[in-house]
Amino acid sequence: MENKPNAATDLTIVADSNIASLSEFFNNDTLSGTTGRRVRMIKVAGRDIDAQLLADTQPNVLLIRSVTHVNADLLKDNDSVRFVGSATIGTDHVDQDYLAARRIHFANAAGCSKHSVAQYVLSAILTLRPEYWQRSSTPPTVGIIGLGNIGSTLAQYASSLGWQVLGYDPLLPDSSLNNASFAQVIEKSDVVSLHVPLTDKSSATGVADSAHHSSHAHEYPTRHLIDKNALDAMPASTLLINSARGPVIDAAALQADIERTGRQVVLDVFEHEPQIEEALLSKLAIATPHIAGYTLEGKLRGTQMIYDALCEKLSISPAQSMHQLLPLNMFLWSELQAHPDRLVKFYDIMQDDKALRATLAEGQVKAAAFDQLRRDYHLRREWQF
């Protein structure tokens, strides 16, 4: 018997309240089709979605972001969930093997914020090194580790600026982009940007941030991919940027490296997130609260993708489109290239850095303050590429 919500019954949804435009996408009109199905929506903070809540509410649908870990512990007292949707690119917070064993359908939003994150990285680079705007006979070299949706998109922007690109992804075939070894990227880049999921030795998913799979993926764990050895091999002048997953960098090794080299480092994610110690934060060139993908377009695209997947599961036609919800976008990449001095109008990354540092209390950014910055974040606009 197929494991899907019964089209003739009401639908109960538990959802992370930080998912964009929940009510516009998931309501009686957009999910009823021709059945007259009624939708009951329960919105809670992502970190408050726990086993007790799911046992008490017995939802048919669970909609999450990266702060909710979906596994046997979460669903141990629930037998009603038939669909889990994560409005994120990353999936390391979801035990997909467990969901498959329970015949629970899973969907994520692969690629939803690829332009948003790539633009965040560009903003960080060009804020710290504005000279990179200038065309040169010796252009900067950007090393990209992980060439899935985000990494490959960043490469397109870098190429449009005339930069050299060194790319590394062991799960993809060699190409004009996947053109270097890990050691070459580390040793020869002026900037190294990380775009990998968080994987361990036993993981079944790969290095790139897209959803391509490989039987060899477990050979390339990314936890502490950037460790003391990698940092020692990286020139002190190399700018390091992590907008992927915090534990991809060994935080203790990073802190020691910055103390030794004075390296410029940009972190949007942190190994011990949502807490950040002042000892590390004070050494970072730019620090932001896991908001690299937080544009209006990126968030709405993520919601759209899991909504579309649920409609397919329910065998109904989608009745909502993000394009009906988007205001006019005047931010053009071509304009910014022609007028680099307008970068702060397109995205003032230092305002996000300032907001995070302002929450320091008793030697750290506390979890509640970190989560509030993300929850209350004023969504940026994607630049039209």
N, C-alpha and C positions, 0 to 999 in steps of 0.2 A: 504493500500500500504506500503511495507516495506521501512523503512527509511535508505537507504544505498547509498553510492556514486554510480553513474551510471558507470558501467564498460566500457561503450563506450565513456566516456568523459574524458577530462583531469582532473588531480587531483591537487588541490592547497593545500599545507601544510604550516601552520604557526608553527614554532618549536622554542623552547628554544635552543639557540645556545650552551648551556652548556651540552646538551645531547650528549653522546659519539657516535662518528662514524655515525653521521646523514646521511652524503652523501653516505656512504658505504651501509647503510641499506635502505634508502629511495630515490630511483632514478628510471629512466626509465626502467632499466634492471630488477630491483628487484621487481617492482610493476606493470609492464605492463601485466604479464601473456601472454595470446595470443591475447590481445585486441589492442595492439599498443598504449595503454594509455601513455600520456606524463605527467611527474610530474614537477610541479613548486614548488620549495622549498623557503620559506621565513624564514630566520633565524634571530632572534632578542634575546636580553637579556630577560630573563624570567620576570623580573620586568617591562619590557616595553611592554609586551603583555597586551593590554587594549582594552576597548570596541571600541574605535575609530579605532584602527588598524584592528580589526576583521570586523568592518563595512566597512572599505575601501577595504579590501582584499577579503572578503567573502570566506574564505577557506572551503574546505570540511573536512579537518583533522586538529586537534589541538594537538600538542605534547608538553608536559610541564614537569616541575619538581616542587618541593614543593613551590617555591617562587611565582608561579602564582596561584591566587585564581579563581577558575572556579565556577561561580554562575550566577544568573539572571542579575546582574549588568554587568558582562563581556559580556554576550551574548544577551543583550537586543536589539541591533540593527543588529543582525546577524541571518540569516535564512538558512545558507548554511552548518554549521558544522554538520556532521553526526557521527563523531568519535572523541573521546577525549582519548588520551593515556598519562598516567603519568608514567615516567620511575623511579618510586619511590615505596618503600614499603608502606609508609604512604599515607593516602587518606583524611586527615582532611582538606586539602585545596580545596577539590572538593565537591560541593553540588550534591551528587549522586541522591537524590530524584528529584531535578530539571532536571537533565539530563534525568532521566527515564521518567519524565512527558513530555519532549520534544522528546522522543524516539531517543535520542542521545546515541549511544553505548559508554560505558566507559570501559577502561582496565587499570590496573596498573601492577606493577612488583613485586608482593608479593614474598618475599624471595630472591630477586635478590642479596642483599648485606648482607645476614645473616652471612656468614663467615667473611666478611670484618669488620662488626661492632663488632662481637664477638672477633675478633683478636685485634681490637682497644682497647676494654675493657681489654683484657688480657695484652696488652702492657702497658696500664696505671697502672694496678695493679702491674705488675712485675717490672716496672720502679720505682715505689714509694716504693714497698715492695719486694725487690729481695729475701728476706729470704723465701718467699712463694714457691720458686722453690724447696726447700728442703723437701723431704719426712719426715713426722713427725708422732709421735703417737697422736699428737693433731693438726691435719691439720686445716688450716683456713676454716672458714665458709663463703660461698658466698651466699648472699640473692639476688634472682632474682625476680623482680616484673614485670609480663607480660611474659607469657610462649608460645608466638607464635613462628614464624620462628626464630627470633634473640635470644630471651630468651632461648628457648630450645637448640639452637646451642651452646650458651655460656655454658650451663649446661654440654654439652658433653665434651667441652674443660676442664672445671673445674674438671669433674670426671676423665678425663685422667691424670690430675695432682695429683689425690688423694685428692682433696679438698672435703669438705662437702658442699652440696647444699641445701638451703632452697628455695623453690619456692612458689609463690603466684599468682594465677590467678582465680578470682571468676567466670569466664565464662567457665572454664573447669572443668571436673570431678576430684575428688581427685585421685591422683596417686602417684607413687614413686617419681615423680618430683614435682607435685603440692601438696606439703606435709605440708604446713604451713599456718598460718593466716597472715594477713598484720602485725598485732602487733608482731607476732613472728619473722617475717623477719626483722622488724625494730629494735627489741630489742636484737636479738641474733646473728646478723651477724657481721663478721669482715669487710665485704665489702657489700654494697648494690648497685646494678646496675639496672637502670630503662629501661624497654623495652616495653613501652605502647604507644598507639596513644594518641593524644589530643582529649578528648571528654568532652562535657558538659552534664548537666543534661538531656537535651532533645535529646541528640545524639542517633543515632540508631546503632552505631558500638561499638565494645567491648574493653576490657582491653588489650587483647593480641595483639601483633603486626602483627599477621596473619589475614586472612580475614574471620575467623569464626564469626558467628553472633549469637545473642541471644536476645530474647524478653525482657530479664532482663538487657540488657546492659546499659540502661539509669539510672539504679540504682547505677552504678559504674563510675561516672564522674572522669576523671583524671586531670582536671585543678586544680592546687595547691594540688595535691594528697600529695605532700611533703610540708606541711605547718609548722607553729610553733609547733603545737602539735606533729606532727610526728618527727620533729627535736629534740624536748625536750625529746622524748622517746628513741631516738637513742643514744647509748653510744658515748662519745666524741671521742673515738678511732676508731669509724667506718668510713671507707672510703666510700664516696658517689660519685657515677658516674652517669651522665645523658648524654646519647647519643640518646635519643628518641625525645622529643619535649620540647622546653624551658619552656613553661608555666606549665609543670607538676610540677615544683618546684616554690614556691613563692620566688622570688628573694630577696625581702626585708627581709623576714624571714631568708633566707639562709645567707645573709650578716651578720645579727645580730647574727646568730648561730655561724658562723666562728669566729666573734669577741669575742664571749663568750667562745667558746670551743677550738678554734684552730684546728678545724676539717680539715682533708684533703678532698678536693673536686675537682673532675675532671668534667669539663663541655665542651661538644662539641656543645651544644645548649643552648640558652639563652632566658629568658622570653621576652626581648625587642629586640631580634635579628631583623635586622642586626646591631643595635647599642649596644655597651657594655660600661657601665660606668667603669671608672678606679677604682672607689671605690670598685666595686665587683671584677673586674679582678685581682687587686693587691692581693686579698686574696685567690685566687685559687691556688691549687697545680699544676694543669695542665689545660690549656685552649686552645682549638683549634676551628677553624672556620667552624663548621658543616661539617666536612670531614671524619667522622668515617667510612662511607660507600664508600669512594673514593678510590677504587682499580680499576685497569684496568678490572679485571674480573667482579667485581660488577657492574661497569658502563655499560660494554658491555652486561652483562646479562640483565640489565634493558632495554636497547635498543632492544635487541633480543626479549624480552617478549612482548613489545608493537608492534614491527614489526610483530611478529607472529600473534598477535591478529588482526591487521589490515588486514593481508593477509587472515585470516579466514573471516573477514567481507566482503572482496572483492571477496571471493570465488576463491582465487588463491593459488598456492603452494608456500611456502617460498623459496626464491632463494638465501638467504644469511645466513651464520652461523658465529657466533662469533668465532668459533674455527679456521676459516680461517684467522682471524685477530689477533689472539693471538700469540705473540712470546713465545719461550720456557720459562717455569717457573721452576726455580731451587730451589724455596723456599719450603722446606719440614718441616711440623710440627714435624715429628719424629727427624729431624736433630736438630731443635731448642731445643726440649726436652733433647736431648743428650748433647747439647752444649749451655747452657743458656747464656753464655757470648756473644753469637752472636746476641742477641736480637736487638741491635742497627743497625745491618746490615739488619735484617729482617724488622724492622720499628723503626726508631728513633723518637719517639713521641715528644721528647723535642725540636726537630727542628721545628715542627709545632707550638708548644707553643711559641717558640722564635719569629717566624715569625708573629704571631698574636700580641704579645706584642709590637713588633717593629712598628706597625701601630698606636699606641696611639698618639693622637694629641688633645690638648685642653681638656684633662680630659676624653677622650672617644675614643673608636674605632668607626669611622664613617661608615655609611652604605656602601659608595662607596669602602672604603678600605676592609671591610669585604667581599663584593661581589667579589672584584678583587682577593683576596686570594683564594676564591673558584674557580673562573674562570680560574686562572692561575696555579692551583694546579698540581703538578707532581704526577700522579697517582701511588700509591703503587701497589705491587703485592700481591695477596692472597697467603697465605701459603697453600700448598696442605695437606689436613687433612686426 
